[in-house]
């Protein structure tokens, strides 16, 4: 005896599940719309707790005379402040011009003092009557300066004598050059130190002579030149020989 079987039909189960899904989605959408409507009222809500009267509207459109006076006072205060600032700036300009003038005068005085002194000399800070003097030997063609101990620069007296010697040479010889050589200090343990002192003395003399109207090419230093002279001089502390080359 054979048993009769029916075919499987999936559609009833599919419709049941699909309708359940649609209902859940509709419920979710409904909850979402309710939340959006609830929170939207806080974002776009405009509230005003005060009140606007007609007088206030008129005052805002046309300022009262009291406010106009306040504006005029502010303008006057602003003009006074501007004038005060301008006066302060003018006073500052006058003060700066005065300082510049004073400094320019001092610079000229220092330059003239350098021409007179030829550098910084420790002997100038002492009493000129009591301090021993640098010695010179002068002829028509050369000028010799001896030093005391380790001095480098000329004192004021030597500088004045040198200026006279240079002036006479300029008047006597139109085209000439000046050669500077130095004799080293005697009895020094280090020959290098003695050479350095001689070179420093020569450079100081050259700078001084150049300030008296000579070009750089017309004043030369020759430390290897012969410094022997016929005059008897004390060469223990070295000396400078300034020669006129015709």
C-alpha positions as CSV (number, residue, x, y, z in Angstrom):
1,X,0.0,0.0,0.0
2,X,1.5,3.4,-1.1
3,X,1.5,6.5,1.0
4,X,0.5,9.9,-0.6
5,X,2.9,12.9,0.2
6,X,2.2,16.6,-0.5
7,X,4.8,19.1,-2.1
8,X,6.6,21.5,0.3
9,X,5.3,25.2,0.0
10,X,7.7,27.8,1.5
11,X,5.6,30.9,0.8
12,X,3.4,31.0,3.9
13,X,6.5,31.0,6.2
14,X,8.2,33.7,4.0
15,X,5.3,36.0,4.1
16,X,5.0,35.6,7.8
17,X,8.7,36.5,8.4
18,X,8.7,39.4,5.8
19,X,5.6,41.0,7.4
20,X,7.3,40.8,10.8
21,X,10.5,42.5,9.5
22,X,8.4,45.3,7.9
23,X,6.6,45.9,11.2
24,X,9.9,46.1,13.1
25,X,11.3,48.6,10.6
26,X,8.1,50.8,10.7
27,X,8.4,50.8,14.5
28,X,12.1,51.9,14.4
29,X,11.2,54.6,11.8
30,X,8.4,55.9,14.0
31,X,10.7,56.1,17.1
32,X,13.3,57.9,15.0
33,X,10.9,60.5,13.8
34,X,9.6,61.2,17.3
35,X,13.1,61.8,18.5
36,X,13.9,64.1,15.7
37,X,10.8,66.1,16.3
38,X,11.5,66.3,20.0
39,X,15.2,67.5,19.7
40,X,14.5,69.9,16.8
41,X,12.5,72.2,19.0
42,X,15.7,73.0,21.1
43,X,17.8,73.7,18.1
44,X,15.5,76.1,16.3
45,X,13.8,77.7,19.3
46,X,14.2,81.5,19.5
47,X,13.2,83.1,22.8
48,X,13.1,86.8,23.9
49,X,12.5,87.5,27.5
50,X,12.4,91.3,27.3
51,X,10.2,93.8,25.6
52,X,10.7,96.4,22.9
53,X,8.9,99.7,23.3
54,X,8.4,102.5,20.7
55,X,10.6,104.9,22.6
56,X,13.5,102.4,22.4
57,X,13.0,102.0,18.7
58,X,13.1,105.8,18.2
59,X,16.3,106.1,20.3
60,X,18.0,103.4,18.4
61,X,17.2,105.0,15.0
62,X,17.9,108.7,16.0
63,X,20.4,109.2,18.9
64,X,19.4,111.7,21.6
65,X,21.2,115.0,22.1
66,X,23.0,113.6,25.2
67,X,24.7,111.0,23.1
68,X,25.7,113.6,20.5
69,X,27.4,115.6,23.2
70,X,29.2,112.5,24.3
71,X,30.5,111.9,20.8
72,X,31.7,115.6,20.5
73,X,33.5,115.2,23.8
74,X,35.2,112.1,22.6
75,X,36.3,113.8,19.4
76,X,37.7,116.7,21.4
77,X,39.6,114.3,23.7
78,X,40.9,112.4,20.7
79,X,42.2,115.7,19.1
80,X,43.9,116.7,22.4
81,X,45.5,113.3,22.7
82,X,46.8,113.5,19.1
83,X,48.2,117.0,19.7
84,X,49.9,115.7,22.9
85,X,51.5,112.8,21.0
86,X,52.7,115.2,18.2
87,X,54.3,117.5,20.8
88,X,56.0,114.6,22.5
89,X,57.4,113.3,19.2
90,X,58.7,116.8,18.4
91,X,60.4,117.0,21.8
92,X,61.9,113.6,21.2
93,X,63.2,114.7,17.8
94,X,64.8,117.8,19.3
95,X,66.4,115.7,22.1
96,X,67.8,113.1,19.6
97,X,69.3,115.9,17.4
98,X,71.0,117.4,20.5
99,X,72.5,114.0,21.4
100,X,73.7,113.4,17.8
101,X,75.3,116.9,17.7
102,X,77.0,116.3,21.1
103,X,78.3,112.9,20.0
104,X,79.5,114.3,16.7
105,X,81.4,117.0,18.5
106,X,83.0,114.5,20.9
107,X,84.0,112.2,17.9
108,X,85.7,115.2,16.3
109,X,87.5,116.0,19.5
110,X,88.6,112.4,19.9
111,X,89.9,112.3,16.3
112,X,91.9,115.5,16.9
113,X,93.2,114.1,20.1
114,X,94.3,110.9,18.3
115,X,96.2,113.0,15.8
116,X,97.9,114.8,18.6
117,X,98.7,111.8,20.7
118,X,99.1,109.1,18.1
119,X,97.6,106.6,20.4
120,X,97.1,105.8,24.1
121,X,100.2,106.5,26.2
122,X,100.5,105.6,29.8
123,X,103.0,108.4,30.4
124,X,100.3,110.9,29.5
125,X,98.3,110.0,32.6
126,X,101.2,111.0,34.9
127,X,102.6,114.4,35.8
128,X,104.5,115.7,32.8
129,X,107.0,117.6,34.9
130,X,108.0,114.6,37.0
131,X,107.9,111.8,34.4
132,X,110.9,111.1,32.2
133,X,110.6,112.2,28.6
134,X,111.0,110.3,25.4
135,X,114.0,111.6,23.5
136,X,114.4,112.5,19.9
137,X,117.2,113.0,17.4
138,X,116.3,115.1,14.4
139,X,118.0,115.9,11.2
140,X,116.8,117.1,7.8
141,X,116.4,113.5,6.5
142,X,115.5,111.4,9.5
143,X,113.7,111.5,12.9
144,X,114.7,109.2,15.7
145,X,112.5,108.5,18.8
146,X,113.8,106.6,21.8
147,X,111.4,104.9,24.3
148,X,111.2,104.4,28.1
149,X,110.9,100.7,29.0
150,X,108.1,99.0,27.1
151,X,106.3,102.1,25.7
152,X,104.6,101.7,22.3
153,X,103.1,105.1,21.4
154,X,104.6,108.6,21.2
155,X,103.8,111.1,24.0
156,X,102.3,114.5,23.1
157,X,105.7,116.3,23.0
158,X,107.2,113.8,20.5
159,X,104.0,114.0,18.4
160,X,104.2,117.7,18.1
161,X,107.9,117.6,17.1
162,X,107.1,114.9,14.5
163,X,104.3,117.0,13.0
164,X,106.8,119.9,12.6
165,X,109.4,117.5,11.0
166,X,106.7,116.1,8.6
167,X,105.5,119.6,7.7
168,X,109.1,120.7,6.9
169,X,109.6,117.6,4.8
170,X,106.4,118.3,2.8
171,X,107.5,121.9,2.1
172,X,111.1,120.9,1.2
173,X,110.4,117.7,-0.9
174,X,107.3,117.6,-3.1
175,X,107.6,114.0,-4.1
176,X,108.9,111.8,-1.3
177,X,108.2,108.7,0.7
178,X,108.6,107.9,4.4
179,X,110.3,104.7,5.6
180,X,109.9,103.5,9.1
181,X,112.3,101.0,10.7
182,X,112.7,100.0,14.3
183,X,115.6,98.9,16.6
184,X,114.6,96.0,19.0
185,X,114.7,96.2,22.7
186,X,118.0,94.9,24.1
187,X,118.4,92.2,26.8
188,X,115.1,90.5,26.1
189,X,114.9,86.7,26.7
190,X,112.4,86.3,23.9
191,X,113.4,87.8,20.5
192,X,109.8,87.3,19.3
193,X,108.4,89.6,22.0
194,X,111.0,92.2,21.1
195,X,110.0,92.0,17.4
196,X,106.3,92.3,18.3
197,X,107.0,95.5,20.3
198,X,109.0,97.0,17.4
199,X,106.3,96.1,14.9
200,X,103.6,97.7,17.1
201,X,105.7,100.9,17.5
202,X,106.1,101.0,13.7
203,X,102.4,100.5,13.0
204,X,101.5,103.3,15.5
205,X,104.0,105.7,13.9
206,X,102.7,104.8,10.4
207,X,99.0,105.4,11.4
208,X,100.0,108.8,13.0
209,X,101.9,109.9,9.9
210,X,99.1,108.8,7.5
211,X,96.7,111.1,9.5
212,X,99.0,114.0,8.6
213,X,98.1,113.8,4.9
214,X,100.0,110.8,3.4
215,X,98.6,108.0,1.2
216,X,99.1,104.4,2.2
217,X,101.7,103.8,-0.5
218,X,103.8,106.7,0.7
219,X,104.4,105.4,4.2
220,X,106.2,102.1,4.4
221,X,107.5,99.9,7.3
222,X,110.8,98.1,6.8
223,X,111.8,96.2,9.9
224,X,114.8,94.6,8.1
225,X,116.4,97.9,7.2
226,X,119.7,99.0,8.8
227,X,118.9,101.3,11.8
228,X,122.5,102.3,12.5
229,X,123.0,106.1,12.8
230,X,126.0,108.3,13.5
231,X,124.5,109.9,16.6
232,X,125.1,108.4,20.0
233,X,121.7,107.3,21.4
234,X,120.5,105.0,24.2
235,X,119.2,102.0,22.4
236,X,118.6,99.8,25.4
237,X,114.8,100.1,25.1
238,X,114.8,100.3,21.3
239,X,114.0,103.2,19.1
240,X,112.2,104.2,15.9
241,X,113.9,105.6,12.8
242,X,111.7,107.7,10.5
243,X,113.5,108.5,7.2
244,X,112.6,110.7,4.3
245,X,113.2,109.0,0.9
246,X,113.5,111.6,-1.8
